Amino acid sequence: MKTNDLSDRLLTLAARVGKVVDALPDTRLGRHIASQLVRSGTSPAPNYEEACGAESRKDFIHKLRIALKELRETRCWGRLIIKSELLPEQRIAELLDETEQLCNIIGQSILTARTNEKKEATQQKPK
């Protein structure tokens, strides 16, 4: 997957989260979840962009881990929406599926970066 493709998917996710947030009922729970979801669901895209401009591999991994953390939180809020019956499951099923896929992609990117970091460290050690 190209950098721009992942960036576009994360931006699309943020836009979809915005639509779900706007569809939530104006109840105490609905407002609370909306507030939390809008934060967690819109932050992976800019965190990923920050990772792409990282100053080091360690910085890259750190920023990707933040994006992953926010994606997981987004997934949790989506599941709570279903459990609380605030919206029908079919209304956010695709959003949850995309969030899961993005978690897997970012998670694998972190593993790859960590593996490469270890390889680099091993190659730089004097023999």
Secondary structure, 3 states (H helix, E strand, C coil): CCHHHHHHHHHHHHHHHHHHHHHCCCCHHHHHHHHHHHHHHHCHHHHHHHHHCCCCHHHHHHHHHHHHHHHHHHHHHHHHHHHCCCCCHHHHHHHHHHHHHHHHHHHHHHHHHHHHHHHHHHHHCCC
